Protein backbone atom coordinates (compact mmCIF):
# COMPACT_ATOMS: atom_id res chain seq x y z
CA UNK A 1 0.00 0.00 0.00
CA UNK A 2 1.29 3.43 -0.97
CA UNK A 3 0.96 5.86 1.93
CA UNK A 4 1.78 9.44 2.82
CA UNK A 5 2.81 10.21 6.40
CA UNK A 6 2.30 13.78 7.59
CA UNK A 7 3.19 15.08 11.04
CA UNK A 8 1.58 18.18 12.50
CA UNK A 9 -1.47 17.29 10.43
CA UNK A 10 -4.06 18.73 12.78
CA UNK A 11 -3.49 22.41 11.94
CA UNK A 12 -1.43 24.97 10.02
CA UNK A 13 0.56 23.83 7.03
CA UNK A 14 0.36 20.20 8.08
CA UNK A 15 -3.40 20.38 7.62
CA UNK A 16 -3.05 21.71 4.07
CA UNK A 17 -0.36 19.20 3.20
CA UNK A 18 -2.86 16.52 4.22
CA UNK A 19 -5.55 17.96 1.95
CA UNK A 20 -3.32 18.63 -1.06
CA UNK A 21 -1.10 15.53 -1.08
CA UNK A 22 -3.70 13.23 -2.73
CA UNK A 23 -4.19 15.88 -5.45
CA UNK A 24 -0.47 16.03 -6.25
CA UNK A 25 0.14 12.31 -5.70
CA UNK A 26 -3.03 10.46 -6.82
CA UNK A 27 -1.22 7.16 -6.44
CA UNK A 28 -1.41 7.56 -2.65
CA UNK A 29 -3.82 5.00 -1.23
CA UNK A 30 -3.80 6.11 2.40
CA UNK A 31 -2.75 9.25 4.26
CA UNK A 32 -1.46 8.83 7.81
CA UNK A 33 -2.38 11.93 9.80
CA UNK A 34 -0.11 12.39 12.80
CA UNK A 35 -0.88 14.90 15.54
CA UNK A 36 -1.87 15.27 19.17
CA UNK A 37 -5.48 16.47 18.82
CA UNK A 38 -7.69 13.61 17.68
CA UNK A 39 -10.74 15.84 17.15
CA UNK A 40 -8.85 18.15 14.81
CA UNK A 41 -7.36 15.20 12.96
CA UNK A 42 -10.84 13.80 12.40
CA UNK A 43 -11.97 17.13 10.95
CA UNK A 44 -8.96 17.24 8.62
CA UNK A 45 -9.60 13.64 7.55
CA UNK A 46 -13.05 14.63 6.23
CA UNK A 47 -11.36 16.91 3.68
CA UNK A 48 -8.77 14.39 2.48
CA UNK A 49 -9.67 12.76 -0.83
CA UNK A 50 -8.15 9.42 0.14
CA UNK A 51 -8.37 6.82 2.85
CA UNK A 52 -6.89 8.08 6.12
CA UNK A 53 -5.37 6.66 9.25
CA UNK A 54 -5.54 8.93 12.29
CA UNK A 55 -2.53 8.63 14.58
CA UNK A 56 -3.17 10.76 17.65
CA UNK A 57 0.16 10.74 19.48
CA UNK A 58 2.58 13.12 21.15
CA UNK A 59 5.79 12.89 19.12
CA UNK A 60 7.76 14.27 22.07
CA UNK A 61 6.92 11.11 24.02
CA UNK A 62 8.66 7.79 23.59
CA UNK A 63 5.28 6.06 23.39
CA UNK A 64 4.31 8.29 20.46
CA UNK A 65 7.41 7.35 18.48
CA UNK A 66 6.95 3.68 19.36
CA UNK A 67 3.33 3.79 18.13
CA UNK A 68 4.46 4.88 14.67
CA UNK A 69 7.25 2.30 14.66
CA UNK A 70 4.77 -0.44 15.51
CA UNK A 71 2.35 0.68 12.77
CA UNK A 72 5.17 0.57 10.23
CA UNK A 73 6.19 -2.93 11.29
CA UNK A 74 2.61 -4.21 11.23
CA UNK A 75 1.48 -2.60 7.96
CA UNK A 76 4.80 -2.63 6.06
CA UNK A 77 3.63 0.24 3.82
CA UNK A 78 5.39 1.71 0.82
CA UNK A 79 5.88 5.26 2.02
CA UNK A 80 5.56 7.39 -1.09
CA UNK A 81 5.91 10.67 0.75
CA UNK A 82 6.94 11.69 4.27
CA UNK A 83 6.26 15.27 5.40
CA UNK A 84 7.81 16.45 8.65
CA UNK A 85 5.58 19.44 9.37
CA UNK A 86 5.27 19.34 13.16
CA UNK A 87 7.21 22.13 14.81
CA UNK A 88 7.34 24.67 17.61
CA UNK A 89 9.17 27.89 18.37
CA UNK A 90 9.13 30.80 20.80
CA UNK A 91 9.98 34.42 20.08
CA UNK A 92 12.01 36.17 22.76
CA UNK A 93 15.55 36.43 24.08
CA UNK A 94 17.21 33.15 25.03
CA UNK A 95 17.29 34.03 28.74
CA UNK A 96 13.53 34.60 28.82
CA UNK A 97 12.71 31.15 27.49
CA UNK A 98 12.58 28.33 29.99
CA UNK A 99 14.93 25.38 29.59
CA UNK A 100 11.85 23.23 28.97
CA UNK A 101 10.71 25.46 26.11
CA UNK A 102 14.14 25.51 24.49
CA UNK A 103 14.54 21.75 24.73
CA UNK A 104 11.03 21.18 23.41
CA UNK A 105 11.91 23.28 20.35
CA UNK A 106 15.09 21.29 19.76
CA UNK A 107 13.38 17.96 20.29
CA UNK A 108 10.31 18.56 18.12
CA UNK A 109 12.13 20.46 15.36
CA UNK A 110 15.34 18.40 15.22
CA UNK A 111 15.26 15.14 17.17
CA UNK A 112 11.76 13.98 16.17
CA UNK A 113 12.16 14.39 12.39
CA UNK A 114 15.60 12.77 12.61
CA UNK A 115 14.15 9.75 14.40
CA UNK A 116 11.21 9.52 12.02
CA UNK A 117 13.44 9.65 8.96
CA UNK A 118 15.61 6.86 10.38
CA UNK A 119 12.45 4.78 10.89
CA UNK A 120 10.63 5.60 7.66
CA UNK A 121 13.30 5.90 4.94
CA UNK A 122 13.75 2.08 4.90
CA UNK A 123 10.08 1.90 3.81
CA UNK A 124 10.62 4.32 0.90
CA UNK A 125 11.27 3.13 -2.64
CA UNK A 126 12.36 4.59 -5.96
CA UNK A 127 10.48 7.80 -6.68
CA UNK A 128 9.54 8.53 -3.07
CA UNK A 129 9.61 12.07 -1.71
CA UNK A 130 10.61 13.52 1.65
CA UNK A 131 9.59 17.06 2.64
CA UNK A 132 11.01 18.77 5.73
CA UNK A 133 9.66 22.06 7.03
CA UNK A 134 12.49 24.45 7.80
CA UNK A 135 12.18 28.25 7.68
CA UNK A 136 13.74 31.40 6.29
CA UNK A 137 15.13 31.65 9.81
CA UNK A 138 17.48 28.82 8.83
CA UNK A 139 19.49 31.14 6.57
CA UNK A 140 21.01 33.16 9.42
CA UNK A 141 21.17 33.17 13.22
CA UNK A 142 18.38 35.29 14.70
CA UNK A 143 18.71 37.11 18.04
CA UNK A 144 15.31 37.00 19.71
CA UNK A 145 14.48 33.75 17.93
CA UNK A 146 17.78 31.99 18.56
CA UNK A 147 16.81 28.41 19.40
CA UNK A 148 14.15 28.19 16.71
CA UNK A 149 16.48 29.55 14.01
CA UNK A 150 19.23 27.17 15.08
CA UNK A 151 16.83 24.22 14.97
CA UNK A 152 15.74 25.12 11.45
CA UNK A 153 19.36 25.59 10.32
CA UNK A 154 19.88 21.98 11.40
CA UNK A 155 16.92 20.81 9.32
CA UNK A 156 18.11 22.78 6.28
CA UNK A 157 21.63 21.39 6.50
CA UNK A 158 20.39 17.84 7.08
CA UNK A 159 17.91 18.07 4.20
CA UNK A 160 20.54 19.33 1.75
CA UNK A 161 22.86 16.48 2.73
CA UNK A 162 20.16 13.81 2.52
CA UNK A 163 19.13 15.11 -0.88
CA UNK A 164 22.53 14.03 -2.16
CA UNK A 165 22.84 10.85 -0.08
CA UNK A 166 19.46 9.47 -1.17
CA UNK A 167 19.64 10.49 -4.80
CA UNK A 168 21.19 7.14 -5.77
CA UNK A 169 17.98 5.50 -4.52
CA UNK A 170 15.86 8.03 -6.43
CA UNK A 171 14.41 9.36 -3.16
CA UNK A 172 13.99 13.12 -3.42
CA UNK A 173 14.36 15.44 -0.44
CA UNK A 174 12.90 18.96 -0.42
CA UNK A 175 13.42 21.42 2.43
CA UNK A 176 10.78 24.14 2.70
CA UNK A 177 12.03 27.60 3.78
CA UNK A 178 9.23 30.15 4.02
CA UNK A 179 9.31 33.40 5.93
CA UNK A 180 6.55 34.23 8.40
CA UNK A 181 3.40 32.27 7.55
CA UNK A 182 -0.10 33.05 8.81
CA UNK A 183 -0.70 29.93 10.92
CA UNK A 184 -1.58 29.19 14.57
CA UNK A 185 2.19 28.82 15.10
CA UNK A 186 2.56 32.62 14.88
CA UNK A 187 0.09 33.21 17.71
CA UNK A 188 1.64 30.58 19.98
CA UNK A 189 5.18 31.84 19.37
CA UNK A 190 4.48 35.34 20.76
CA UNK A 191 4.48 34.47 24.46
CA UNK A 192 7.52 36.62 25.30
CA UNK A 193 7.83 38.93 22.30
CA UNK A 194 5.83 40.14 19.33
CA UNK A 195 6.56 39.46 15.69
CA UNK A 196 8.18 42.44 13.98
CA UNK A 197 5.89 44.73 12.01
CA UNK A 198 7.64 44.24 8.67
CA UNK A 199 7.17 40.47 8.90
CA UNK A 200 3.43 41.03 9.21
CA UNK A 201 3.50 42.99 5.96
CA UNK A 202 5.06 40.13 4.01
CA UNK A 203 3.41 37.24 5.84
CA UNK A 204 2.68 34.34 3.50
CA UNK A 205 -0.53 32.38 3.09
CA UNK A 206 -0.16 28.83 4.40
CA UNK A 207 -1.99 27.23 1.47
CA UNK A 208 0.27 28.99 -1.04
CA UNK A 209 3.41 27.82 0.78
CA UNK A 210 2.16 24.22 0.84
CA UNK A 211 1.09 24.34 -2.80
CA UNK A 212 4.54 25.52 -3.92
CA UNK A 213 6.28 23.00 -1.65
CA UNK A 214 4.43 20.10 -3.28
CA UNK A 215 5.15 21.43 -6.77
CA UNK A 216 8.84 21.81 -5.92
CA UNK A 217 8.85 18.30 -4.47
CA UNK A 218 7.43 16.89 -7.71
CA UNK A 219 10.08 18.85 -9.60
CA UNK A 220 12.68 17.18 -7.34
CA UNK A 221 13.98 20.50 -6.05
CA UNK A 222 16.24 20.45 -3.01
CA UNK A 223 14.77 23.65 -1.57
CA UNK A 224 11.37 25.31 -1.77
CA UNK A 225 11.46 29.04 -1.00
CA UNK A 226 8.15 30.88 -1.20
CA UNK A 227 8.00 34.54 -2.21
CA UNK A 228 10.34 37.05 -3.78
CA UNK A 229 11.28 38.52 -0.40
CA UNK A 230 12.54 35.21 0.94
CA UNK A 231 14.35 34.44 -2.30
CA UNK A 232 16.16 37.78 -2.03
CA UNK A 233 16.84 37.18 1.67
CA UNK A 234 18.40 33.79 0.93
CA UNK A 235 20.75 35.42 -1.58
CA UNK A 236 21.62 38.30 0.75
CA UNK A 237 22.56 35.88 3.50
CA UNK A 238 25.05 34.24 1.15
CA UNK A 239 26.79 37.37 -0.14
CA UNK A 240 26.80 39.80 2.79
CA UNK A 241 29.07 39.03 5.78
CA UNK A 242 27.30 37.91 8.94
CA UNK A 243 28.88 40.73 10.97
CA UNK A 244 27.11 43.30 8.79
CA UNK A 245 23.80 41.45 8.62
CA UNK A 246 23.67 41.12 12.41
CA UNK A 247 23.41 44.90 12.72
CA UNK A 248 19.98 44.69 11.15
CA UNK A 249 18.72 41.63 12.98
N, C-alpha and C positions, 0 to 999 in steps of 0.2 A: 504494500500500500504506500502510495506517495503522500507524504504529509508535509505540512508547514508547521513549524514551531515558533510561536511568537510570545516573548515575555513582555510584561507590562501591558498586557492586552486589554485591561479593563478601562483604560482612559488614555487621553492624550494621543500621541502619535502611534502608540501600540494599538489603540482601538482602530485607527484608520488603516494601519498596516493589515490588520485582521480582515477588514472589509474589502480592501483593494487587492490583496494577494490572489484570491481566486480569479479575479479579472485579468491580472497580468500573467498568472500561471494556471490556466484552465486544467492542466493535467493533475493539479492537486486534488486528492480524493478526500482528505481530511485536514482540518486546521486545528492544531492544539493551542488553545488559548490559556496562557499561563498568567496568573495574577493572584492577588490576595483576596479581592472582594468577589465572592461568588455571585452575588446579585448583579453586579455590574457586568461580569463575564457573561451571564445568562442574557442580559440585554444586548450585548455586543453580538453574541451568537445568533440572535434573531436576524441580524443584518448581514450575516456571512452567507454567501451563495455557495455553500459547500457543507458537507458534514463537519461537525465540530466535536471536539473533546475538551471539556472544561476541566482545567487543572488548577484548583484553588489552593495555592500553597504560598508560604512565605519563603522566598528564595534565600533569605538571610539565615534561615534555620537549616540545620543538617537534615532534618526530616523532610523539608521541602525538596532539597537536592536529591535525597534518596528516593522520594516518590517518583521523580522524573526518571531517575536511573532504572527503577523497577519497571516503569511503563515501557521504556525502551527495550529492556530485556524480554519483557513478556510479549510485546507486539512486534518487535523486530521490524520497524518501519523503514522505508526508504525516505530519508529526510531530504526533500527536494529544496527546501529553503529554511534556514534558521535566521531569525531576526532577534537580536539582543536589544530590546527597546527599554527594558526596565532601567530606571536610574533615579538618582536623588542628588540634591545639591543645596547648599545654603549660602546665601549672600552674607557678607560680613567679614570683618577682620578675623584672622586665625584665632586670636586670643579670646574672642567672644564666643566662638563655637565651643561646645562641649567636646570632650574626647569621644564620647559616644557618637555624637553627630559626625565628627570627622571620620571615625572608623566605619560608620555605617555607609558614608559616601564612598570610601575606598572599597569596602566589601561589595556593595551592590554594583558599583560602576566598574570595578576591576576584577575582583576575585570571582564573583558569580559568573560573569560571561566567560572568564577563563576556564572555570570548571565545566561550564556547560559545553563549551567548544571541545574540550578534551573528551567529554562523554558522547557528544553528538556527531562530531566529524567522522568517526568510524562507521556511522550509519549513512553517510553521504556518498553518492556515486558520481560518475561522470555527468557534468552538466548541472550539478547542484550549485546553489548560491548561498552565501553567508553575508548578512547585513549587520553591521555593528553601529549603534548610535553613539557618535562622538559629539563634537560641538566645535563651533568656531573658537571657543575658549581653548581648544587644544593647540592652536597655532602659536600661542605665547602665554607665558605665566601671567596671572591676573591678580594683583593685590586686591583684597576684598572679595575674592572668589577663588582663593588659592588652592584649596584642597580639590574642589570640583574641577578646576582647570587642569590640575596635575593628573587627576584621574582620567580625564578625557584625552590628555596627551599620551597617556599609556595606551588607551584604546586605539588611538590613531596610529601610533608606532607599531603596535601589535598587528593591527589590520593590514598595514602596508607590508609588513614582513610576511604575514600569512598569505597575502595575495600572491607573493612570489613562490613561497614554499609549496602551496597547494595547486599551483598552475599545472604541474605535471600530471595531476589527477583530474584536470579540467573542472576543479572546484573554484568558483569565482567569489572573491571577497571584496565587498564594497563598504567603505567607512563613510558614514553620513556626518557632515560637518556644517550644520546650520548655525545662524546667529540666534538671537532671542526668538522664540517661537511662542505663539499665544496658546498655551496649554495650562492645565492645572498646576504643572510644575512651577511656573512663574509665581503663582500666588503662594505656594508652599515655601518657596525659596526665600521669601522676603521677611523672615522672622526677625532678623537683626539689622537689615539694611534694605533700602529700596533700590529697585532697578533704575539705572540712569535714564534720564529723560530722552536722550538721543536713541537709546535702544528701543524705546517705546515707539519712536517714529518709524523705525525700520523693521518692526517686529513682523515675522513671517507667519503666514497661515499654515497651520499644522497639516491640512490636507494637501496643500501644494508641495510642502517639503516631502511628504510621504510619496506623493505621485512621482516627483522627480527621482527620489531614491530608488523606486522600483524600476523606473525607466533606465536609470544609470546601471542598476544591477543587471538588467537584461542586456545592456550594451557591454557588460563585463568591465565597467569602469572601476578603478581602484578607489576613487573618492567621488562623493556626491556633495557638491557645494551649492546650496540654493541661494540665488539672488546676486545681483551685481555687486552689492556692498561687501558681501562676504568673499566673493571672488577677488575683489580688489584688496580686501584685508589680508587674504592668504598670500597674495603677492607681496604686499608691503612688509609682512612679517619675515619674508625671505630676504628682502633686499636692504632693509633698513636695520642698522645695528640695534640690538636689544637695549643698550644703554640709552639710546635716543628715544626709542619707543616707550620705555618705562616712564618717561617724563609726562606722557599723555595718558597713562593708564590710571 
